[in-house]
Every structure is written in C-alpha cells, then in structure tokens.
Amino acid sequence: MNPSRSRHPLVPAVTAVAVAVLLTGAALPASATSATESDQVAAEAAAAAPTVDRIGGADRFTVAVNVSKEGYPDGNGVAYLVTGLDYPDALGAAPAAVHTNGPLLLTARDTIPPVVLGELNRLKPNLVIIVGGPNSVSAAVQSQLAGVVSAPAVTRVQGTDRYDTSRKLFDYAFGSTVGPIAYVATGRNFPDALSAGAAAGSVDAPVVLVDGAQGELDAATSGTLTAQDFTTIKVAGGPAAVSPGIVSDLDYLFDSVVRLSGADRYQSSIAINRDGFSASGRVFLATGSTFPDALAGAALAGKLDAPLFVVPSTCVPPAVLTEIGTLKATRVTLLGGPAALAPSVQALQPCSGPE
C-alpha cells in the first residue's frame, strides 16, 4: 500500500443482480438473460442480504458520541478522550479502549464540545484517560473534566512523539496483561492502523506504531515488544507503509511475523480483516479518506468482535462485498454521515474498476 495515495473510485455501475451475487455468493445462472431470471436471482439474494444502518451525526464529535451511546447505553466507568483534529496520538487508542472496556470520545484541542460533555455526563465515568500531550489535548480540556457530574479522575498518557505515546499507551493500558499477538502499523498515516484497531481489539491485542519509513526497527519499540511474550506480530500495510527492514528485524526477534497488505489502503483493510475474522454477524464500514469516524468506530467494532473495513466515500469495493458474504454478516453499519459515506455506500453499490 502506498499510504500517500488515495484513489478516487469510479462511478458505481454494477447491476442489482451482481451486487446480490457478491453479497451472498450465489451463482448467476448462465442463461440469466431475461428480466424474469434476473429478478428472481436478485429477489433470492435480497432475502439473504444484510440489513444496513448508519451511526451518523452532525460532525465527527457527535458521531463518536453516538458510537459511545451504542456501545455503552448504561454508562461506563472508563472513557478515553483524544483529539478529533489529528490522528497520530490516537491511532493506538481503540484497542486500548477495548482492553480497558471504555468508549473513545473526540475533543477539540482547547475545549470539549458540548455534545461530548453531555456524553461524559451521561456515562458518569470514574476515570477519563486523555491520550496525547497538551498540543493535542490542552490543559484547558483537562480542567473542564472537573466539571463532569461524576468528577472523574483524569490520567494523561503522553510521550515525546507519536511513537513514544504509542508505547506509553501500550504500557499503561495493557501492562503485562497481554496476549500472544501484537499489531504493528505505521504512524505516518492512518488507514492501516484504523483497520488493525478493530481486529486487534477483538483479540485483546495492542497496535504499536512505528515510523514505517525507517530502514530498521527502532530500539525503543524493539524493547517494548520484546519485554512481552508475544509469539506473533502482525504488520498492517505493505512495504511502502512499513519498510522491509523493519519487518526483517521483527522476523529476527519473533517466532511468527505476518504482513497483512494489499495494493492500496482498501485492499490492505481486506487483508487485515480476512486474517482476523472468519465469521461475524456484523460489519462496520468507514471512509478511508479521513480518520475520525473510524477512530471511534474501531473501539466499538473491537468490543463487538466485528471487522471494520475502510472503503471509498461513494462505493464499496467488490472484494469487501464478497467478504461480507463470506463472514455471513447479517448487519452492516456505516460510521459517519452522508458526507463521509454517501447514500450509494449505504446501498452497498460496488465500485467499478480499481478502488
């Protein structure tokens, strides 16, 4: 995957029959040339097709609040708070939130949006974990948390840069209570880490960020990973995202290192989820063009042991539709409003041509 490249999908141009075949795996009759035969195939497939819904909102902050409400309808003792304006500090937060059983909420740098304050008052957490330093989430935001009805304790997890923050978040959230798997993703871009967040959360594994452009694994990350009894490292993204040198170093240190990648961010998302899930009743879709909706959504998806696919804003890659059918999903949930994922995505219209 080339993380700096974001392709624009072509206009969807696939028949309803073809969509049905992709979703259900049904065979299209060789003689299905008449309207009657096509209608019959479409009707049979429609009966087995998943329902599609959406968790939306007026903006990224409201979307995250609505995700939180679905995941924690009765309130919760822990909540994570990250900047909604940039991604680096927050990329590892979704699996950390899953591990400590808390929603992931977004904030502006210098003030907590009213809708987010309202959700914190509804949740009544005993602890709020801020991820990132004052340049991401200011001291003023931390002071505002004193006004939340539950008067929660506040902990800030921050490092000297995005990679150090990732390591410190891993240490804080997981400590020694970690399983055999860890995901590694680049911190230079967001799509691979977002897809990995839900997959990692579902197996109670962390996502640790590296500077994927470097030719070797840095000593600090090596130390963090080797201090645990990991047996498998899963690298999210292709060589342009995480260099062969880093993967080679990981391969030297660990018994099993698997690279999960494709030709672009969408194909890498498919590879990550194909590896992580063999069946799931629910699937989440988020735009691969921006990060906020998938950031909050990955915490919910991981909690529900469901995959999150990043997709173009106006169509669904045919391979994703095939995966939905293979997983036997009965529900597909879009994350974000129509500006993030168009009505054509809610209709599960396939992309035509390269995604």
Order of alpha helices (4+ residues) and beta strands (2+ residues): alpha-alpha-beta-alpha-beta-alpha-beta-alpha-beta-alpha-beta-alpha-beta-alpha-beta-alpha-beta-alpha-beta-alpha-beta-alpha-beta-alpha-beta-alpha
